[in-house]
Amino acid sequence: MFLEYKRLTDEELDEKMNEVMQKVNMAHSMGLEAAVDQLQALLEQLQLELTERLDMQRYDMINERMPESLVVGEDEDEPDDDE
């Protein structure tokens, strides 16, 4: 079941989370605590998937900004000795 969430688009994942939240609220108002617990566990899985996606996006953004070399001056051109 967890792998199914990896196939969802970001919009589908957001819609799924909203659906589960509505069901949690409905089950809670009806006093169905066992159902609330199950739905909250499902919601946690969806939130973990969202967190993982956001972490990957942040990693990609940071990785794009990192220089090729972390040694100061290493990526600079060597001066010519032809002077």
ZIFENVEN-V359453 format. One record per backbone hydrogen bond with DSSP energy under -0.5 kcal/mol. NH is the residue of the N-H (numbers start at 1). CO is the residue of the C=O. Records with the same first field share a line. If there is no record, write none. Layout:
NH=CO, CO
//
This chain:
4=1
5=1, 2
6=2
7=3, 4
8=5
13=9
14=10
15=11
16=12
17=13
18=14
19=15
20=16
21=17
22=18
23=19
24=20
25=21
26=22
27=23
28=24
29=25
30=26
31=28
32=27
33=31
36=32
37=33
38=34
39=35
40=36
41=37
42=38
43=39
44=40
45=41
46=42
47=43
48=44
49=45
50=46
51=47
52=48
53=49
54=50
55=51
56=52
57=53
58=54
59=55
60=56
61=57
62=58
63=59
64=60
65=61
66=62
72=70
74=71
76=73
//
